Amino acid sequence: MRRWVRVMVAVAGGVAGSAAAAIGAGTLLWNRSTARAVGRLAPRGTARTFTRDQLAGLPSPVVRYFEFALKPGRPLIRTALIEYEGEFRGSLDAPWSPFKSVQRFSVDPPGFVWDAAIRMSPLVPVRVRDSYLEGTGSMRASIAGLIPVVNAWGRTDLASGALHRYLAESVWLPTALLPGAGVTWEPIADNAARATLTDSGITVSLDFRFNEKGEIVSVYTPARYRDVNGKGLPTPWEGHFREYERVDGLMMPREGEVAWILPEGRLTYWRGRAVGVEYGARR
């Protein structure tokens, strides 16, 4: 990640002098490609609702979370669109760069498409699209939608890392953490439980921690794959969530941050706020 961030910053400075028309054309092409990826999010099944019977046998902190986050009769989430604003950086010594992004989710099967514009130079955005679709993870990055910098897909480690991300970000679509959505839970402490999700032959787990209110406050794994020069390196990873609000009948955090735990220190590389939420969205 650190290498391609440096490349993007350098190239973005050069593209800043390019014609606005070319940048506009690149944006159009990028948006079309994103739309094709979003079109592959194809939820299955029929509409269902949450009942307390679905909590039978779950660890006590997980039951407390669902009782906090959901009310009986709330429709289960099949798709979602969430808009974020925040900051991103690629290394401990890199400056923070502002970003805006739109992320679309499907729950059955699990999948997402994250489309971001990161301002690594004053005039030209770096476009980044991460996805997990039909069991395949991918990372793509381009300067102004014109100059490809990253195009990685199809590796097992990418799929595993993306599925880890989906499981963590299910805190924004709580019904995706129910057993009926394919998640299994096991207790590990009075205020913690381990969630495991399997999809397309890939299995990932995260340790969830809960506060007394029932809020999910953090997630952790000792080994999420981190892309290092085109190869996946298992690395400790964590996420933190806060400022819960009721949105469309359920409780979700408004703010969060994620970090790699590196030998040289904790690299918080994404911190953001959900500024727009639409459940059932298909646009």
C-alpha positions as CSV (number, residue, x, y, z in Angstrom):
1,M,0.0,0.0,0.0
2,R,2.7,2.4,0.9
3,R,4.4,2.1,-2.5
4,W,1.3,2.7,-4.6
5,V,0.2,5.7,-2.4
6,R,3.6,7.3,-3.2
7,V,3.1,6.7,-6.9
8,M,-0.4,8.1,-6.8
9,V,0.7,11.3,-5.1
10,A,3.5,11.8,-7.6
11,V,1.3,11.1,-10.7
12,A,-1.6,13.2,-9.4
13,G,0.7,16.2,-9.3
14,G,1.5,15.7,-13.0
15,V,-2.1,15.1,-14.0
16,A,-3.1,18.3,-12.2
17,G,-1.9,20.3,-15.2
18,S,-4.0,18.2,-17.7
19,A,-7.1,19.5,-19.4
20,A,-10.3,19.5,-17.4
21,A,-12.1,17.8,-20.3
22,A,-9.8,14.8,-20.1
23,I,-10.4,14.5,-16.3
24,G,-14.1,14.7,-16.9
25,A,-13.9,11.9,-19.5
26,G,-11.9,9.8,-17.0
27,T,-14.5,10.3,-14.4
28,L,-17.2,9.2,-16.7
29,L,-15.4,6.0,-17.6
30,W,-14.7,5.3,-14.0
31,N,-18.3,5.8,-13.0
32,R,-19.5,3.4,-15.8
33,S,-17.1,0.8,-14.5
34,T,-18.3,1.2,-11.0
35,A,-21.9,0.9,-12.2
36,R,-21.1,-2.4,-13.8
37,A,-19.6,-3.7,-10.6
38,V,-22.6,-2.6,-8.6
39,G,-24.8,-4.4,-11.1
40,R,-23.2,-7.6,-9.9
41,L,-24.6,-7.2,-6.4
42,A,-27.6,-9.5,-6.7
43,P,-29.4,-10.2,-3.5
44,R,-31.2,-13.5,-3.2
45,G,-34.2,-14.6,-1.1
46,T,-37.4,-12.9,-0.1
47,A,-38.1,-10.1,2.4
48,R,-38.1,-11.2,6.0
49,T,-38.3,-9.5,9.4
50,F,-36.4,-9.7,12.7
51,T,-37.9,-11.7,15.5
52,R,-36.4,-12.4,19.0
53,D,-36.5,-16.1,18.2
54,Q,-33.5,-15.6,16.0
55,L,-31.4,-14.8,19.1
56,A,-31.8,-18.3,20.6
57,G,-28.5,-19.8,21.7
58,L,-26.4,-16.7,21.0
59,P,-23.8,-15.5,23.5
60,S,-25.2,-13.0,26.1
61,P,-23.3,-9.9,24.8
62,V,-24.5,-10.7,21.3
63,V,-28.1,-10.9,22.5
64,R,-27.6,-7.6,24.3
65,Y,-26.4,-6.0,21.1
66,F,-29.3,-7.2,19.0
67,E,-31.8,-6.1,21.6
68,F,-30.1,-2.7,21.6
69,A,-29.8,-2.4,17.8
70,L,-33.1,-4.0,16.5
71,K,-36.8,-4.1,17.3
72,P,-39.0,-7.1,16.5
73,G,-40.7,-6.7,13.1
74,R,-37.8,-4.7,11.6
75,P,-37.3,-5.9,8.0
76,L,-33.9,-7.7,7.5
77,I,-31.5,-5.6,5.3
78,R,-30.9,-7.0,1.9
79,T,-29.1,-4.0,0.3
80,A,-27.7,-0.7,1.5
81,L,-26.1,2.4,0.3
82,I,-23.9,4.4,2.7
83,E,-22.1,7.6,2.0
84,Y,-19.0,8.4,4.0
85,E,-16.7,11.4,4.5
86,G,-13.4,11.3,6.3
87,E,-9.6,11.0,5.9
88,F,-7.2,8.4,4.6
89,R,-3.5,7.8,4.6
90,G,-1.2,5.0,3.4
91,S,1.6,5.0,5.9
92,L,2.6,6.3,9.4
93,D,4.5,9.2,7.9
94,A,2.0,10.2,5.3
95,P,-0.3,13.2,5.7
96,W,-4.1,12.6,6.0
97,S,-6.0,13.2,2.7
98,P,-9.8,13.9,2.7
99,F,-12.1,11.5,0.9
100,K,-15.7,11.1,0.0
101,S,-17.1,7.7,-0.8
102,V,-20.2,5.7,-1.6
103,Q,-20.5,2.1,-0.5
104,R,-23.1,-0.4,-1.7
105,F,-23.8,-3.6,0.1
106,S,-25.7,-6.8,-0.4
107,V,-26.3,-9.3,2.4
108,D,-27.2,-12.6,0.7
109,P,-24.8,-13.2,-0.8
110,P,-22.4,-11.0,1.1
111,G,-20.8,-8.3,-1.1
112,F,-19.9,-4.7,-1.4
113,V,-18.6,-2.1,-3.8
114,W,-16.7,0.9,-2.2
115,D,-16.1,3.8,-4.6
116,A,-14.0,6.7,-3.2
117,A,-12.5,10.0,-4.3
118,I,-9.4,10.8,-2.3
119,R,-7.8,14.3,-2.6
120,M,-4.1,13.5,-2.5
121,S,-3.4,16.6,-4.6
122,P,-5.3,19.9,-4.6
123,L,-6.9,19.6,-8.0
124,V,-7.0,15.9,-9.0
125,P,-8.8,13.1,-7.1
126,V,-7.5,9.6,-6.8
127,R,-10.3,7.2,-7.5
128,V,-10.3,4.0,-5.5
129,R,-12.7,1.1,-5.8
130,D,-12.6,-1.9,-3.5
131,S,-15.1,-4.8,-3.9
132,Y,-16.1,-8.2,-2.8
133,L,-18.3,-9.8,-5.5
134,E,-19.3,-13.4,-6.0
135,G,-16.4,-14.6,-3.8
136,T,-13.8,-12.4,-5.5
137,G,-12.0,-9.5,-3.9
138,S,-10.5,-6.7,-5.9
139,M,-8.6,-3.3,-5.4
140,R,-8.4,-0.7,-8.2
141,A,-7.0,2.8,-8.1
142,S,-6.7,5.4,-10.8
143,I,-5.5,9.0,-11.0
144,A,-8.6,11.1,-12.0
145,G,-10.1,7.9,-13.5
146,L,-7.5,8.1,-16.2
147,I,-4.2,6.5,-15.2
148,P,-4.4,3.1,-13.5
149,V,-2.1,2.6,-10.5
150,V,-3.5,-0.5,-8.8
151,N,-5.5,-3.3,-10.5
152,A,-5.4,-6.4,-8.2
153,W,-8.1,-9.1,-8.2
154,G,-8.7,-12.8,-8.1
155,R,-6.2,-13.7,-5.3
156,T,-7.4,-15.7,-2.4
157,D,-5.8,-13.3,0.1
158,L,-7.7,-10.4,-1.5
159,A,-11.0,-12.3,-1.1
160,S,-10.2,-13.1,2.5
161,G,-9.2,-9.5,3.3
162,A,-12.4,-8.2,1.6
163,L,-14.6,-10.7,3.5
164,H,-13.0,-9.6,6.7
165,R,-13.9,-6.0,5.8
166,Y,-17.5,-7.0,5.0
167,L,-17.9,-8.7,8.3
168,A,-16.5,-5.7,10.2
169,E,-18.6,-3.2,8.3
170,S,-21.8,-5.2,9.0
171,V,-22.0,-3.0,12.1
172,W,-23.6,-0.5,9.7
173,L,-26.2,-3.1,8.6
174,P,-26.9,-5.0,11.9
175,T,-29.2,-7.7,10.6
176,A,-26.3,-8.9,8.5
177,L,-24.8,-10.2,11.7
178,L,-27.8,-12.4,12.6
179,P,-27.2,-16.2,12.3
180,G,-29.7,-16.3,9.4
181,A,-27.3,-14.2,7.4
182,G,-24.6,-16.9,7.7
183,V,-22.7,-15.6,10.8
184,T,-22.0,-18.0,13.7
185,W,-21.1,-16.7,17.2
186,E,-19.1,-18.1,20.0
187,P,-18.4,-16.5,23.4
188,I,-14.9,-15.4,24.4
189,A,-15.6,-13.1,27.4
190,D,-18.4,-11.4,29.2
191,N,-18.2,-8.4,26.8
192,A,-16.9,-10.1,23.7
193,A,-17.8,-12.8,21.2
194,R,-16.2,-14.2,18.0
195,A,-18.1,-14.0,14.7
196,T,-17.3,-16.3,11.9
197,L,-18.5,-16.0,8.3
198,T,-18.0,-18.4,5.4
199,D,-18.7,-17.5,1.8
200,S,-17.5,-19.2,-1.5
201,G,-15.2,-21.5,0.4
202,I,-13.5,-18.6,2.4
203,T,-13.9,-18.4,6.2
204,V,-13.0,-15.3,8.3
205,S,-13.5,-14.5,12.0
206,L,-13.5,-11.3,14.0
207,D,-13.6,-10.7,17.8
208,F,-16.3,-8.2,18.6
209,R,-16.3,-6.2,21.8
210,F,-19.5,-4.7,23.3
211,N,-20.0,-2.0,26.0
212,E,-22.7,-2.1,28.7
213,K,-25.3,-0.5,26.4
214,G,-24.9,-3.3,23.9
215,E,-23.0,-1.2,21.3
216,I,-20.3,-2.8,19.3
217,V,-17.2,-0.7,20.2
218,S,-14.5,-2.6,18.4
219,V,-13.5,-5.5,16.2
220,Y,-10.2,-7.3,16.0
221,T,-8.3,-10.1,14.2
222,P,-4.7,-11.1,14.6
223,A,-4.4,-12.0,10.9
224,R,-6.1,-10.0,8.2
225,Y,-4.3,-10.0,4.9
226,R,-2.6,-6.7,4.1
227,D,-1.4,-6.1,0.5
228,V,2.4,-5.6,0.5
229,N,3.9,-5.3,-3.0
230,G,1.3,-7.5,-4.5
231,K,1.3,-10.2,-1.8
232,G,-1.0,-10.8,1.1
233,L,0.8,-10.5,4.5
234,P,-1.3,-11.6,7.6
235,T,-1.3,-8.6,9.9
236,P,-3.2,-7.7,13.1
237,W,-6.1,-5.4,12.3
238,E,-8.8,-3.6,14.3
239,G,-11.7,-1.2,13.9
240,H,-13.4,1.1,16.4
241,F,-17.0,2.5,16.3
242,R,-18.8,5.2,18.1
243,E,-21.7,7.7,18.1
244,Y,-24.6,5.4,17.7
245,E,-27.9,6.7,16.4
246,R,-31.2,5.2,15.4
247,V,-31.5,5.2,11.6
248,D,-34.5,3.7,9.9
249,G,-35.5,1.7,12.9
250,L,-32.1,0.3,13.9
251,M,-29.0,1.5,15.8
252,M,-25.8,2.1,13.9
253,P,-22.5,4.0,14.5
254,R,-22.0,7.3,12.8
255,E,-18.2,7.3,13.2
256,G,-15.4,4.7,12.9
257,E,-11.8,4.2,12.2
258,V,-9.6,1.2,11.2
259,A,-6.0,0.4,11.7
260,W,-3.2,-2.1,11.0
261,I,-1.1,-3.0,14.0
262,L,2.4,-2.9,12.5
263,P,5.8,-3.7,14.2
264,E,6.6,0.0,13.9
265,G,3.4,1.2,15.4
266,R,-0.4,1.4,15.0
267,L,-1.3,2.7,11.5
268,T,-4.8,4.2,11.6
269,Y,-5.3,4.6,7.9
270,W,-9.1,5.3,7.6
271,R,-11.3,7.4,9.8
272,G,-14.7,8.5,8.6
273,R,-18.3,9.3,9.3
274,A,-21.5,7.9,7.7
275,V,-23.3,11.0,6.3
276,G,-26.0,9.3,4.3
277,V,-27.7,5.9,4.8
278,E,-30.3,4.2,2.6
279,Y,-31.4,0.7,3.3
280,G,-32.9,-1.2,0.4
281,A,-31.0,1.0,-2.1
282,R,-30.3,-0.2,-5.6
283,R,-29.0,2.9,-7.2
